[in-house]
Amino acid sequence: MPPVSLTLDHIAVLGETLAEAVDHVEAALGHPMRPGGSHARFGTHNQLLGLSPDLYIEAIAIDPSAPGPGDARWFGLDTFQGAARLDKWVCAVDDVAAAIALLPMAGRLVELERNGLRWIMAVPEDGMLPFGGLFPALIQWKVPVPPGKALTPSDSTLEALVVTHPEAPALEALLAPVLDAPLVRFETGTAGLAAYVRQKGATVVLR
């Protein structure tokens, strides 16, 4: 077991508005998303949908009612434009400081909390994750039951998360020593994410 291990925690659909992000998820999967909350540190808000096994989908956008954070928002939301889409993947680590020591491009430590949840994330100074945003965001939960275990799972099971990028081999090689996420695979091509979700005997794709 490597000293740092990245496991898939959740995937995030971004939208110019939260309603657009939520509608995108619900149209693809046919399940209503649950209320989430606000992130005062970055002026964003979200909604959630549980997936099996112990995963979830987050819909997230800038909260127009919240004051600006004074620095760059996470997930590159300050410059996000266009249709809502699956845009980020988040990996959990037991020690995010150790993970940043190995992968300094992941960002700086930021402590956050929302509705009784506490966590630490690696967030780049400019809010933009490497590889055009397709480098995984890193999270260390500071509560015994994170959302992936607390949310009631839907009848939807993540079968695969495909990370596509023109430099996919370089990204895969960078993460290979520490990534413990069998559902994640990398392909060379136009940058983007695709989640293959099994439900009711069929597979749907969330992009």
C-alpha positions as CSV (number, residue, x, y, z in Angstrom):
1,M,0.0,0.0,0.0
2,P,1.5,3.4,-1.0
3,P,1.9,6.0,1.7
4,V,-0.7,8.1,-0.1
5,S,-3.8,6.5,-1.7
6,L,-6.4,8.3,-3.8
7,T,-9.9,6.7,-3.9
8,L,-12.8,7.9,-5.9
9,D,-15.1,9.9,-3.6
10,H,-17.6,11.7,-5.9
11,I,-18.1,13.3,-9.3
12,A,-19.3,16.9,-9.9
13,V,-21.6,18.4,-12.5
14,L,-21.0,22.1,-12.9
15,G,-23.5,24.6,-14.2
16,E,-23.8,28.3,-14.7
17,T,-26.7,28.0,-12.3
18,L,-27.4,25.3,-9.8
19,A,-30.8,24.7,-11.5
20,E,-29.0,23.9,-14.7
21,A,-26.6,21.5,-13.1
22,V,-29.4,19.7,-11.2
23,D,-31.6,19.5,-14.3
24,H,-28.7,18.0,-16.2
25,V,-28.2,15.2,-13.7
26,E,-31.9,14.5,-13.2
27,A,-32.5,14.4,-17.0
28,A,-29.8,11.8,-17.5
29,L,-30.5,9.6,-14.5
30,G,-34.2,10.2,-13.8
31,H,-33.7,10.6,-10.0
32,P,-34.4,13.8,-8.0
33,M,-31.3,15.3,-6.4
34,R,-31.4,16.0,-2.7
35,P,-30.8,19.4,-1.1
36,G,-27.2,20.1,-0.2
37,G,-26.1,23.4,1.1
38,S,-23.9,26.5,0.7
39,H,-20.1,26.8,0.9
40,A,-19.5,30.2,2.4
41,R,-15.7,30.0,1.8
42,F,-16.2,29.9,-2.0
43,G,-19.6,31.4,-2.5
44,T,-21.1,28.2,-4.1
45,H,-24.0,25.9,-3.4
46,N,-24.9,22.3,-4.3
47,Q,-27.3,19.4,-4.4
48,L,-26.4,15.7,-4.2
49,L,-27.5,12.2,-5.4
50,G,-26.2,9.0,-3.9
51,L,-24.7,6.3,-6.1
52,S,-23.5,2.8,-5.4
53,P,-21.0,1.9,-4.2
54,D,-20.6,4.6,-1.5
55,L,-20.3,7.3,-4.2
56,Y,-22.3,10.4,-5.1
57,I,-22.9,13.0,-7.7
58,E,-22.7,16.7,-6.8
59,A,-24.3,19.4,-8.8
60,I,-22.6,22.7,-8.0
61,A,-22.6,26.3,-9.1
62,I,-21.9,29.8,-8.0
63,D,-24.4,31.0,-5.4
64,P,-25.7,34.4,-6.7
65,S,-26.9,35.3,-3.2
66,A,-23.5,34.8,-1.5
67,P,-20.7,37.4,-1.3
68,G,-17.7,36.7,-3.4
69,P,-14.9,34.8,-1.7
70,G,-12.1,37.4,-2.4
71,D,-10.0,34.9,-4.3
72,A,-10.6,32.3,-7.0
73,R,-13.5,29.8,-6.5
74,W,-12.8,26.1,-6.5
75,F,-13.4,23.9,-9.6
76,G,-12.7,26.8,-11.9
77,L,-16.3,28.0,-11.4
78,D,-15.3,31.7,-12.0
79,T,-14.7,31.0,-15.7
80,F,-17.1,28.1,-16.2
81,Q,-19.4,28.7,-19.2
82,G,-21.8,26.8,-21.4
83,A,-24.1,23.9,-20.8
84,A,-24.1,22.1,-17.5
85,R,-21.8,19.1,-17.7
86,L,-19.8,16.5,-15.8
87,D,-16.7,18.4,-15.2
88,K,-14.8,17.3,-12.1
89,W,-13.9,14.1,-10.2
90,V,-12.9,14.1,-6.6
91,C,-10.6,11.7,-4.8
92,A,-10.5,11.1,-1.1
93,V,-7.2,10.7,0.8
94,D,-6.4,10.0,4.5
95,D,-3.8,12.8,4.6
96,V,-4.3,15.5,2.1
97,A,-1.1,17.4,3.2
98,A,0.9,14.2,2.4
99,A,-0.9,14.0,-1.0
100,I,0.0,17.6,-1.8
101,A,3.6,16.9,-0.9
102,L,3.6,14.2,-3.6
103,L,1.4,16.1,-6.0
104,P,2.0,19.8,-5.4
105,M,0.0,20.8,-8.5
106,A,-3.1,19.7,-6.6
107,G,-3.2,23.1,-4.8
108,R,-3.1,24.5,-1.3
109,L,-4.9,23.3,1.8
110,V,-8.3,24.8,2.4
111,E,-10.4,23.9,5.4
112,L,-14.2,23.9,4.8
113,E,-17.5,23.0,6.6
114,R,-21.1,22.9,5.7
115,N,-24.1,21.7,7.7
116,G,-22.0,19.7,10.2
117,L,-19.7,18.3,7.6
118,R,-16.0,19.2,7.8
119,W,-13.3,18.5,5.3
120,I,-10.0,19.8,3.9
121,M,-9.5,20.2,0.2
122,A,-6.6,20.9,-2.1
123,V,-7.5,23.9,-4.2
124,P,-5.2,25.6,-6.6
125,E,-4.6,29.4,-6.0
126,D,-6.3,30.2,-9.3
127,G,-9.0,27.7,-8.8
128,M,-8.0,25.8,-12.0
129,L,-7.0,22.1,-11.6
130,P,-4.2,20.9,-13.9
131,F,-4.8,19.1,-17.2
132,G,-7.6,21.5,-18.2
133,G,-9.5,20.7,-14.9
134,L,-9.3,17.0,-15.3
135,F,-6.7,16.4,-12.6
136,P,-8.7,15.1,-9.6
137,A,-9.6,17.4,-6.8
138,L,-8.3,16.0,-3.5
139,I,-10.4,15.8,-0.3
140,Q,-9.8,14.6,3.3
141,W,-13.0,14.2,5.2
142,K,-12.9,15.2,8.9
143,V,-16.1,13.4,9.9
144,P,-16.7,9.7,10.4
145,V,-19.5,9.4,7.9
146,P,-18.9,11.4,4.7
147,P,-21.8,12.0,2.2
148,G,-20.9,8.9,0.1
149,K,-21.8,6.7,3.1
150,A,-24.6,9.0,4.5
151,L,-26.7,9.5,1.4
152,T,-29.4,6.9,0.6
153,P,-28.1,5.4,-2.7
154,S,-30.4,5.4,-5.7
155,D,-30.8,2.4,-7.9
156,S,-27.8,3.7,-9.9
157,T,-24.4,2.1,-9.8
158,L,-21.3,3.7,-11.3
159,E,-19.7,1.2,-13.6
160,A,-16.9,3.4,-15.0
161,L,-15.6,6.9,-15.0
162,V,-13.7,7.7,-18.2
163,V,-11.3,10.6,-18.1
164,T,-10.5,11.7,-21.7
165,H,-7.7,14.1,-22.4
166,P,-5.1,14.7,-25.2
167,E,-2.4,14.0,-22.6
168,A,-4.2,11.1,-20.9
169,P,-1.1,8.9,-20.8
170,A,0.8,11.6,-18.9
171,L,-2.1,12.1,-16.4
172,E,-2.5,8.4,-15.9
173,A,1.3,8.0,-15.3
174,L,1.3,10.8,-12.9
175,L,-1.5,9.3,-10.8
176,A,-0.6,5.6,-11.2
177,P,1.6,5.3,-8.1
178,V,-1.2,6.6,-5.8
179,L,-4.5,6.1,-7.5
180,D,-6.6,3.2,-6.1
181,A,-9.8,3.6,-8.2
182,P,-10.6,0.6,-10.3
183,L,-13.7,2.3,-11.9
184,V,-11.5,5.1,-13.4
185,R,-9.9,4.7,-16.8
186,F,-8.1,7.1,-19.1
187,E,-8.5,7.6,-22.8
188,T,-6.7,9.9,-25.3
189,G,-9.0,12.3,-27.0
190,T,-10.9,15.6,-26.6
191,A,-10.9,16.6,-22.9
192,G,-14.0,15.5,-20.9
193,L,-15.5,13.1,-18.4
194,A,-18.1,10.4,-18.9
195,A,-19.7,8.4,-16.1
196,Y,-21.3,5.1,-17.1
197,V,-24.1,4.4,-14.7
198,R,-26.1,1.1,-14.5
199,Q,-29.7,1.4,-13.6
200,K,-32.7,-0.9,-14.2
201,G,-30.8,-3.3,-16.4
202,A,-29.4,-0.6,-18.7
203,T,-26.4,1.7,-18.8
204,V,-26.8,5.5,-19.2
205,V,-24.0,7.9,-19.7
206,L,-23.6,11.2,-17.8
207,R,-21.3,13.6,-19.5
